[in-house]
Structures are given as structure tokens and as C-alpha cells.
Amino acid sequence: MGFRFWRRIRIAPGVTLNLSKSGGSLSFGPRGAKFTIGPRGKRATMGIPGTGLFYTTTVPSGRSSGGRSASYSPPAVPTVRPEDRLTLGFLKRLFTPDDEEALVDGCRELVLGNEDKALHHLEQAAHLADGAYLAGFLALKKERLEEAASYLSTAAEKYRRLSRYFSKYGISATMSLPITDEISAHVGPDLRGVLLGLVEVYQRQERWQDAIACLEKLRRLEPDDAVVKLSLAELLLDARPVDKNVCRKIVRLAEGIENETPVHTALLLYKARALRGLGLLDAARETLTGALRRRKARSEELLRALRYERALVYEDLGQRRRARSELEKLYAEDPDYEDVAARLGL
């Protein structure tokens, strides 16, 4: 799990100054489609509506055919120390409640990379929804699972107050959570993000039923959320891999899913695994082949997982040559991938 933590200042409609540990940058464009200019160059960020996911690509610097720099010059980006933006002045501290002060101090230490100090401050603000949210994710990152579960449960109980103080102090906080081995979601301070965080905690604690209960609650709130469906499919299949009822439920979860995004591709992978568990091998093969037709923006790890699953389906179908060909290609790319070497007799 990673942290993306920064402070944003709105300059004009569609223009935002972002202050982070690496310095300042400017973002242009509507929500879900941003172009950013900063110390790390130019980046384009596109979000997938309804999934909480976004993808960032670096845009190379443009050159004219004559080799001279392009005529467009981006506006100068001011360099502002983020810790200065997250420091309450002496007079302001006199009138700021202690818990809010602790929240801002915790945010400042997070920006500076001092996670232990940040957690110490945030623990003093954990009765605030925003403080509990940050303390929970930070405790999760540090593998303090009991504390993480307690803080995130508090944030879930007070979810209507989430972002109250983040908005007051101009702070944005996004957490990166692994949904499967191949897919991560970026979640924000809302009920959806908190519940997905709790799912991650419960999974690490092997509290399967609690994790499933969180995801079922999310499904009732957002029945079409592909990330929630994917999380539930992954959890169910990991907890009860040979249960036919689980396999049937996963097939229903993926009903009507098209291969639109990497999240949908991963969900098709779990659908294929469930179909193989039900003995529906031809359907599993067709699902995997369809999923592999679209490779753009799909990670190598996800594509390997699809190909490995198809090799297993080929084996079960008795198509040994096809299975071996797929496994040999996987071995050439990554000799340590899954049990490919053992299946090849190496």
C-alpha cells in the first residue's frame, strides 16, 4: 500500500497548484482527465469513472522538426515547501482545537516522510473521522492490524463527517490499495475507501467473513462498482477455492462484464477460474481468449495471469501441446512465475 499525499490550491477553474514533497506542479483539465506539469516532467492522468482507479503516463517533451524546442512554454511552477503549507502559525494555534492541530501536524509529518511521528499525532485526532481515516491507513501500512481495524471502523461509523477537516485545511489524501495481485485502486476519504481499507485489514487477519461482509455492504451501496465485484471475487475464490457455490456466485458477479478496463479484465480472469472450477472448460477458454484480445493499458502481470490460467485450461482439456507452448513462453519471460518450471519438468 502506498501513499499519495499532497495539498492543493485552486487557482482558476480547472487549474490546480499541487504541493507535495517533491515540489510544486500545475494541473489542468476537468476531474478525471488531468494534464500536469511539474518537477517530474509532463504527465497525463485519466480516471475510470466509478472505479476509483486512474492511470498516469509521462508525456515526452515535444520537439519541432528542426530540432528546436516547441513554441509552447508552460507557466513557471512556484516552488513551495509543503511543510510550510501544513504548519499552523503561533497565533492560529492559540485558537485551533488540539485535535485539529494534531491532524494538521500528522499530515505535515506524512508529507515529510516521518510516518512514526505522523501516526503519533494522528492517534490524538483519531476521534475525528479524518484523523481515524489517516491513522487507519497508516497503521495498515505499518502492519499494526488491530489498530488499523479500530481506526477504520471509527471512520466508517463517522463516514458522513469524512473530508470535513481535509476541506477546511485544503488537504487531499489518496491511498493506494492492492485489490488483487495485478490491480490496485486509489481510494479517497469516503465510505467506499474506508470499507475497502477494512477489507484489506480483515484479509491480512484472515477474518474472511468480516471482509466479505464489508464488500457485500459496498455492493448494496454501489451494485455496479467493478472494483467491489473484483475484490469480492478475489476474496471468495481465495477463501473457498473448491466450493461450487462460490464459483457460481463469481460467474454471476461477472455477468454482462465487457473487457473495457484492466479492472474488467481482471474480473474476467476470476470468471474463467470459476468456470474451470465448475468444469466448464470451453467457456473458460473462450473467456480467457476474449480477455487477452485487449492488451492496451493491461499490466504484464495481469496478462501473464490470464495466459497461465489458459494453460491450465488447455491441460484440463487434454490439449497438451497448446498448454506446453503457453507455459514455455511464460517460462522464457519469467522462470520463477507460479509453478511453470515444475509443470515443464525443469
The 8 nearest C-alpha neighbors of each residue, nearest first, counted from 0:
[[1, 176, 175, 140, 177, 2, 174, 139],
 [2, 0, 175, 174, 3, 176, 140, 173],
 [1, 3, 174, 4, 175, 173, 0, 172],
 [4, 2, 173, 174, 172, 5, 1, 175],
 [5, 3, 172, 2, 173, 110, 171, 19],
 [4, 6, 19, 18, 171, 7, 172, 170],
 [5, 7, 170, 18, 171, 17, 169, 19],
 [8, 6, 17, 16, 18, 169, 15, 170],
 [7, 9, 16, 15, 10, 17, 6, 169],
 [10, 8, 15, 11, 16, 14, 7, 12],
 [9, 11, 15, 14, 8, 16, 12, 13],
 [10, 12, 14, 9, 13, 15, 8, 27],
 [13, 11, 14, 10, 9, 15, 29, 28],
 [12, 14, 28, 27, 29, 11, 15, 26],
 [15, 13, 27, 11, 12, 26, 10, 9],
 [16, 14, 9, 26, 10, 25, 8, 17],
 [15, 17, 25, 8, 7, 24, 9, 26],
 [18, 16, 7, 24, 23, 6, 25, 15],
 [19, 17, 23, 6, 81, 5, 22, 7],
 [20, 18, 5, 22, 21, 81, 23, 17],
 [19, 21, 22, 110, 81, 111, 18, 80],
 [20, 22, 19, 23, 38, 18, 39, 81],
 [23, 21, 19, 20, 78, 18, 79, 80],
 [24, 22, 18, 78, 17, 77, 79, 76],
 [23, 25, 37, 17, 36, 16, 76, 35],
 [24, 26, 16, 36, 35, 15, 17, 37],
 [27, 25, 35, 15, 34, 14, 33, 16],
 [28, 26, 14, 34, 13, 33, 35, 15],
 [27, 29, 33, 13, 32, 34, 30, 14],
 [30, 28, 13, 32, 31, 33, 27, 14],
 [29, 31, 32, 28, 33, 13, 46, 45],
 [30, 32, 46, 45, 29, 33, 47, 44],
 [33, 31, 45, 30, 44, 29, 28, 46],
 [34, 32, 28, 44, 27, 43, 26, 35],
 [33, 35, 43, 27, 26, 42, 44, 28],
 [36, 34, 26, 42, 25, 41, 33, 43],
 [37, 35, 41, 25, 24, 40, 26, 42],
 [36, 38, 24, 40, 39, 23, 25, 35],
 [37, 39, 40, 22, 24, 23, 36, 21],
 [40, 38, 37, 41, 36, 42, 21, 57],
 [41, 39, 37, 38, 36, 42, 57, 58],
 [40, 42, 36, 58, 35, 57, 37, 39],
 [43, 41, 57, 35, 58, 56, 34, 44],
 [42, 44, 34, 56, 55, 33, 35, 57],
 [45, 43, 55, 33, 54, 32, 34, 42],
 [46, 44, 32, 31, 53, 54, 33, 55],
 [45, 47, 53, 31, 52, 48, 32, 54],
 [46, 48, 52, 50, 53, 49, 45, 51],
 [49, 47, 50, 46, 51, 31, 52, 53],
 [48, 50, 51, 224, 47, 225, 52, 223],
 [49, 51, 52, 48, 226, 47, 224, 225],
 [50, 52, 185, 186, 184, 49, 53, 47],
 [53, 51, 184, 50, 185, 47, 46, 54],
 [52, 54, 46, 45, 47, 44, 55, 51],
 [53, 55, 45, 44, 46, 56, 52, 43],
 [54, 56, 44, 43, 42, 45, 53, 57],
 [57, 55, 43, 42, 58, 44, 54, 41],
 [56, 58, 42, 41, 59, 43, 55, 40],
 [57, 59, 41, 42, 56, 60, 43, 40],
 [60, 58, 61, 57, 41, 40, 42, 62],
 [59, 61, 58, 62, 41, 40, 69, 68],
 [60, 62, 69, 59, 63, 68, 58, 71],
 [63, 61, 68, 69, 66, 67, 64, 60],
 [62, 64, 65, 66, 67, 69, 68, 61],
 [63, 65, 66, 62, 67, 69, 68, 61],
 [66, 64, 63, 67, 62, 68, 69, 61],
 [65, 67, 63, 64, 62, 68, 69, 61],
 [68, 66, 63, 65, 62, 69, 64, 70],
 [67, 69, 62, 63, 70, 66, 61, 71],
 [70, 68, 62, 71, 63, 61, 67, 72],
 [69, 71, 68, 72, 63, 67, 62, 61],
 [72, 70, 69, 73, 68, 61, 74, 62],
 [71, 73, 70, 74, 69, 75, 68, 61],
 [74, 72, 75, 71, 36, 76, 25, 37],
 [75, 73, 76, 72, 25, 36, 77, 71],
 [74, 76, 77, 73, 72, 25, 37, 24],
 [75, 77, 24, 23, 74, 78, 25, 37],
 [78, 76, 23, 79, 75, 24, 22, 16],
 [77, 79, 23, 22, 76, 80, 18, 24],
 [80, 78, 81, 77, 23, 22, 18, 83],
 [79, 81, 83, 82, 78, 22, 84, 18],
 [82, 80, 84, 83, 18, 19, 79, 20],
 [81, 83, 85, 84, 107, 80, 86, 110],
 [84, 82, 86, 81, 85, 80, 79, 87],
 [83, 85, 81, 82, 86, 80, 6, 79],
 [86, 84, 82, 83, 107, 103, 81, 87],
 [87, 85, 83, 84, 82, 88, 104, 107],
 [86, 88, 92, 91, 85, 89, 100, 103],
 [87, 89, 91, 90, 92, 86, 93, 83],
 [90, 88, 92, 91, 87, 93, 94, 86],
 [91, 89, 93, 92, 88, 94, 87, 95],
 [90, 92, 88, 93, 89, 94, 87, 95],
 [91, 93, 95, 89, 94, 90, 87, 88],
 [94, 92, 90, 91, 95, 89, 96, 88],
 [93, 95, 92, 91, 96, 90, 97, 89],
 [96, 94, 92, 93, 91, 100, 97, 99],
 [97, 95, 99, 98, 100, 94, 92, 93],
 [96, 98, 100, 99, 101, 95, 124, 123],
 [97, 99, 124, 101, 100, 96, 102, 123],
 [100, 98, 102, 101, 96, 97, 103, 95],
 [99, 101, 97, 103, 98, 102, 104, 96],
 [100, 102, 120, 98, 104, 99, 103, 124],
 [103, 101, 99, 105, 100, 104, 121, 124],
 [102, 104, 106, 100, 105, 101, 107, 85],
 [105, 103, 101, 107, 106, 102, 100, 108],
 [104, 106, 117, 120, 102, 108, 121, 103],
 [107, 105, 103, 109, 104, 108, 102, 110],
 [106, 108, 104, 110, 85, 109, 105, 82],
 [109, 107, 117, 111, 113, 105, 110, 106],
 [108, 110, 112, 106, 111, 107, 117, 113],
 [109, 111, 107, 108, 112, 20, 106, 4],
 [110, 112, 108, 109, 113, 107, 20, 82],
 [111, 113, 109, 110, 114, 108, 20, 117],
 [114, 112, 108, 116, 111, 109, 115, 117],
 [113, 115, 117, 116, 109, 112, 118, 108],
 [116, 114, 118, 117, 113, 119, 108, 109],
 [117, 115, 119, 118, 114, 113, 108, 120],
 [118, 116, 105, 114, 108, 120, 115, 119],
 [117, 119, 121, 115, 120, 116, 122, 134],
 [118, 120, 116, 122, 117, 121, 115, 123],
 [121, 119, 105, 101, 117, 118, 123, 122],
 [120, 122, 118, 124, 123, 105, 102, 134],
 [121, 123, 125, 124, 119, 120, 118, 134],
 [124, 122, 121, 120, 125, 101, 98, 119],
 [123, 125, 98, 130, 121, 122, 126, 102],
 [126, 124, 131, 130, 122, 127, 123, 121],
 [125, 127, 124, 131, 128, 130, 153, 123],
 [128, 126, 130, 125, 129, 124, 131, 98],
 [127, 129, 154, 131, 161, 130, 157, 160],
 [130, 128, 132, 161, 131, 127, 162, 133],
 [129, 131, 125, 124, 127, 133, 132, 128],
 [130, 132, 125, 150, 134, 128, 154, 129],
 [133, 131, 129, 135, 130, 154, 134, 151],
 [132, 134, 136, 130, 135, 131, 137, 129],
 [135, 133, 131, 137, 121, 132, 136, 138],
 [136, 134, 147, 150, 151, 138, 132, 133],
 [137, 135, 139, 133, 138, 134, 140, 132],
 [136, 138, 140, 134, 139, 135, 133, 141],
 [139, 137, 147, 141, 143, 135, 140, 136],
 [140, 138, 136, 142, 147, 137, 141, 144],
 [139, 141, 137, 138, 142, 0, 136, 143],
 [140, 142, 138, 139, 143, 137, 144, 136],
 [143, 141, 139, 144, 140, 138, 147, 137],
 [144, 142, 138, 141, 146, 139, 145, 147],
 [143, 145, 147, 142, 146, 139, 148, 200],
 [146, 144, 148, 147, 143, 149, 200, 138],
 [145, 147, 149, 144, 148, 143, 150, 138],
 [148, 146, 135, 144, 138, 139, 150, 145],
 [147, 149, 145, 151, 146, 150, 152, 144],
 [150, 148, 146, 152, 147, 151, 145, 153],
 [151, 149, 135, 131, 153, 147, 152, 148],
 [150, 152, 154, 135, 153, 148, 149, 132],
 [151, 153, 155, 149, 154, 150, 148, 156],
 [154, 152, 150, 156, 151, 155, 157, 131],
 [153, 155, 128, 151, 157, 131, 152, 132],
 [156, 154, 158, 152, 153, 157, 190, 151],
 [155, 157, 153, 154, 158, 152, 159, 128],
 [158, 156, 154, 155, 159, 128, 160, 153],
 [157, 159, 155, 161, 160, 190, 154, 156],
 [158, 160, 157, 161, 189, 190, 156, 128],
 [161, 159, 158, 163, 157, 128, 162, 129],
 [160, 162, 158, 128, 129, 163, 159, 188],
 [163, 161, 165, 164, 166, 129, 188, 160],
 [164, 162, 166, 161, 165, 160, 167, 129],
 [165, 163, 167, 166, 162, 168, 129, 99],
 [164, 166, 170, 162, 168, 167, 163, 169],
 [167, 165, 169, 164, 163, 168, 162, 170],
 [166, 168, 164, 165, 169, 163, 170, 162],
 [167, 169, 165, 166, 170, 164, 103, 85],
 [170, 168, 166, 167, 165, 6, 7, 171],
 [169, 171, 165, 6, 168, 166, 7, 172],
 [172, 170, 6, 5, 165, 4, 173, 169],
 [171, 173, 4, 187, 3, 5, 170, 174],
 [174, 172, 187, 3, 186, 185, 4, 2],
 [175, 173, 2, 186, 185, 3, 1, 176],
 [174, 176, 185, 1, 0, 184, 2, 186],
 [175, 177, 0, 184, 183, 178, 185, 174],
 [178, 176, 183, 179, 182, 184, 0, 180],
 [179, 177, 183, 182, 230, 176, 184, 180],
 [180, 178, 182, 181, 177, 233, 183, 230],
 [181, 179, 182, 177, 178, 183, 300, 301],
 [180, 182, 301, 179, 300, 183, 298, 265],
 [183, 181, 179, 178, 180, 177, 184, 262],
 [184, 182, 177, 178, 176, 175, 185, 179],
 [185, 183, 52, 176, 175, 51, 186, 177],
 [186, 184, 175, 52, 174, 51, 173, 176],
 [187, 185, 192, 174, 173, 51, 184, 175],
 [186, 188, 173, 192, 189, 174, 172, 185],
 [189, 187, 161, 192, 162, 132, 193, 186],
 [188, 190, 192, 191, 187, 161, 193, 158],
 [191, 189, 193, 192, 158, 155, 194, 188],
 [190, 192, 194, 189, 193, 195, 217, 186],
 [193, 191, 186, 195, 189, 187, 190, 194],
 [192, 194, 196, 190, 195, 191, 151, 155],
 [195, 193, 197, 196, 191, 192, 213, 190],
 [194, 196, 198, 192, 197, 193, 191, 199],
 [197, 195, 193, 199, 194, 198, 192, 200],
 [198, 196, 194, 200, 199, 195, 201, 193],
 [197, 199, 210, 195, 201, 196, 200, 202],
 [198, 200, 202, 196, 197, 201, 203, 195],
 [201, 199, 197, 203, 198, 202, 144, 204],
 [202, 200, 206, 204, 198, 210, 203, 199],
 [201, 203, 205, 199, 204, 200, 206, 198],
 [204, 202, 200, 205, 201, 199, 206, 144],
 [203, 205, 201, 202, 206, 200, 144, 207],
 [206, 204, 202, 203, 207, 201, 210, 200],
 [207, 205, 201, 204, 209, 208, 202, 210],
 [206, 208, 210, 205, 209, 211, 202, 201],
 [207, 209, 211, 210, 206, 212, 201, 213],
 [210, 208, 212, 211, 207, 206, 213, 201],
 [209, 211, 198, 207, 213, 201, 208, 212],
 [210, 212, 208, 214, 213, 209, 215, 207],
 [213, 211, 209, 215, 210, 214, 208, 216],
 [214, 212, 216, 210, 211, 215, 194, 217],
 [213, 215, 217, 211, 216, 212, 218, 231],
 [214, 216, 218, 212, 217, 213, 211, 219],
 [217, 215, 213, 219, 214, 218, 212, 220],
 [218, 216, 214, 220, 215, 219, 221, 213],
 [217, 219, 222, 215, 221, 220, 216, 214],
 [218, 220, 216, 217, 222, 221, 215, 214],
 [219, 221, 217, 218, 222, 216, 215, 191],
 [220, 222, 218, 224, 223, 219, 217, 227],
 [223, 221, 218, 219, 224, 220, 217, 228],
 [222, 224, 221, 225, 218, 228, 227, 49],
 [225, 223, 227, 221, 226, 222, 50, 49],
 [224, 226, 228, 227, 223, 229, 50, 262],
 [225, 227, 229, 228, 224, 50, 230, 262],
 [228, 226, 230, 229, 225, 224, 231, 214],
 [229, 227, 225, 231, 226, 230, 232, 252],
 [228, 230, 226, 232, 266, 227, 231, 225],
 [231, 229, 227, 233, 228, 232, 178, 226],
 [230, 232, 234, 228, 229, 233, 235, 227],
 [233, 231, 229, 235, 234, 230, 249, 236],
 [234, 232, 230, 236, 231, 235, 237, 229],
 [235, 233, 231, 237, 232, 236, 238, 230],
 [236, 234, 238, 232, 237, 233, 239, 231],
 [235, 237, 240, 239, 233, 238, 234, 232],
 [236, 238, 234, 235, 240, 239, 233, 232],
 [237, 239, 235, 236, 234, 240, 207, 233],
 [240, 238, 236, 242, 241, 237, 235, 245],
 [239, 241, 236, 237, 242, 238, 235, 245],
 [242, 240, 239, 243, 276, 246, 245, 236],
 [241, 243, 245, 244, 239, 240, 246, 276],
 [244, 242, 246, 245, 241, 247, 277, 276],
 [243, 245, 247, 246, 242, 248, 249, 241],
 [246, 244, 248, 242, 243, 247, 249, 235],
 [247, 245, 273, 243, 249, 244, 248, 250],
 [246, 248, 244, 250, 245, 249, 243, 251],
 [247, 249, 245, 251, 246, 250, 252, 244],
 [250, 248, 252, 246, 251, 247, 232, 270],
 [249, 251, 247, 253, 270, 252, 248, 254],
 [250, 252, 254, 248, 249, 253, 247, 270],
 [253, 251, 249, 250, 254, 248, 228, 232],
 [254, 252, 250, 251, 256, 255, 270, 249],
 [255, 253, 251, 256, 252, 250, 249, 270],
 [254, 256, 253, 257, 252, 251, 250, 258],
 [257, 255, 253, 254, 263, 258, 267, 266],
 [258, 256, 259, 255, 263, 264, 267, 260],
 [257, 259, 263, 264, 260, 290, 256, 293],
 [258, 260, 257, 263, 261, 264, 262, 256],
 [261, 259, 263, 262, 258, 264, 47, 296],
 [262, 260, 264, 263, 297, 265, 296, 259],
 [263, 261, 265, 260, 264, 266, 226, 225],
 [262, 264, 266, 260, 265, 261, 258, 259],
 [263, 265, 261, 267, 262, 266, 258, 290],
 [266, 264, 268, 262, 267, 263, 261, 269],
 [265, 267, 263, 269, 268, 229, 264, 270],
 [268, 266, 270, 264, 265, 269, 271, 263],
 [269, 267, 265, 271, 266, 270, 305, 272],
 [270, 268, 272, 266, 271, 267, 273, 232],
 [269, 271, 267, 273, 250, 268, 272, 249],
 [270, 272, 283, 274, 268, 269, 273, 286],
 [273, 271, 269, 275, 270, 274, 276, 268],
 [272, 274, 246, 276, 270, 275, 271, 269],
 [273, 275, 271, 277, 279, 276, 283, 272],
 [274, 276, 278, 272, 277, 273, 280, 279],
 [277, 275, 273, 274, 278, 272, 246, 241],
 [276, 278, 274, 275, 279, 273, 243, 246],
 [277, 279, 275, 276, 280, 274, 273, 283],
 [280, 278, 274, 275, 277, 282, 281, 283],
 [279, 281, 283, 275, 282, 278, 284, 312],
 [282, 280, 284, 283, 279, 285, 316, 312],
 [281, 283, 285, 280, 284, 279, 286, 274],
 [282, 284, 271, 280, 286, 274, 281, 285],
 [283, 285, 281, 287, 286, 282, 288, 280],
 [286, 284, 288, 282, 287, 283, 289, 281],
 [287, 285, 283, 289, 284, 288, 271, 282],
 [288, 286, 290, 284, 289, 285, 291, 283],
 [287, 289, 285, 291, 290, 286, 284, 292],
 [290, 288, 286, 292, 287, 291, 285, 293],
 [289, 291, 287, 288, 292, 264, 286, 258],
 [292, 290, 288, 293, 289, 287, 294, 302],
 [293, 291, 289, 290, 294, 288, 287, 258],
 [292, 294, 291, 295, 290, 258, 289, 297],
 [295, 293, 297, 296, 292, 291, 302, 298],
 [294, 296, 297, 293, 298, 261, 260, 292],
 [297, 295, 294, 298, 261, 260, 54, 293],
 [298, 296, 294, 295, 261, 301, 299, 302],
 [299, 297, 301, 300, 302, 296, 181, 261],
 [298, 300, 302, 301, 303, 297, 304, 181],
 [301, 299, 303, 298, 302, 181, 304, 180],
 [300, 302, 304, 181, 298, 303, 299, 305],
 [301, 303, 299, 305, 304, 300, 306, 298],
 [304, 302, 306, 300, 305, 301, 307, 299],
 [303, 305, 301, 307, 302, 306, 308, 300],
 [306, 304, 302, 308, 303, 307, 268, 309],
 [305, 307, 309, 303, 308, 304, 310, 302],
 [308, 306, 310, 304, 309, 305, 303, 311],
 [307, 309, 311, 305, 310, 306, 304, 312],
 [308, 310, 312, 306, 311, 307, 313, 284],
 [309, 311, 322, 313, 307, 308, 312, 325],
 [312, 310, 314, 308, 309, 313, 315, 307],
 [311, 313, 309, 315, 314, 310, 316, 280],
 [314, 312, 316, 310, 318, 322, 311, 315],
 [315, 313, 311, 317, 312, 316, 319, 322],
 [314, 316, 312, 317, 313, 311, 280, 318],
 [317, 315, 313, 314, 318, 312, 280, 281],
 [316, 318, 314, 315, 319, 313, 312, 322],
 [319, 317, 313, 316, 314, 321, 320, 322],
 [318, 320, 322, 321, 317, 314, 323, 313],
 [319, 321, 323, 322, 318, 324, 313, 325],
 [322, 320, 324, 323, 319, 318, 325, 313],
 [321, 323, 310, 319, 313, 325, 320, 324],
 [322, 324, 326, 320, 325, 321, 327, 319],
 [323, 325, 321, 327, 322, 326, 320, 328],
 [326, 324, 322, 328, 323, 327, 310, 321],
 [325, 327, 323, 329, 328, 324, 339, 330],
 [328, 326, 330, 324, 329, 325, 323, 331],
 [329, 327, 331, 325, 330, 326, 324, 332],
 [328, 330, 326, 332, 327, 331, 333, 325],
 [329, 331, 334, 327, 333, 332, 328, 326],
 [332, 330, 328, 329, 333, 327, 334, 326],
 [333, 331, 329, 330, 328, 334, 336, 327],
 [332, 334, 330, 335, 336, 331, 329, 328],
 [335, 333, 330, 336, 331, 340, 332, 339],
 [336, 334, 333, 337, 340, 339, 330, 338],
 [335, 337, 333, 334, 339, 338, 330, 329],
 [336, 338, 339, 335, 340, 307, 334, 341],
 [339, 337, 341, 340, 342, 336, 335, 343],
 [338, 340, 342, 341, 337, 336, 326, 343],
 [341, 339, 343, 345, 342, 338, 344, 334],
 [340, 342, 344, 343, 338, 339, 345, 337],
 [343, 341, 339, 344, 340, 338, 345, 326],
 [344, 342, 340, 341, 345, 339, 323, 326],
 [343, 345, 341, 342, 340, 339, 338, 323],
 [344, 340, 343, 341, 342, 339, 334, 330]]
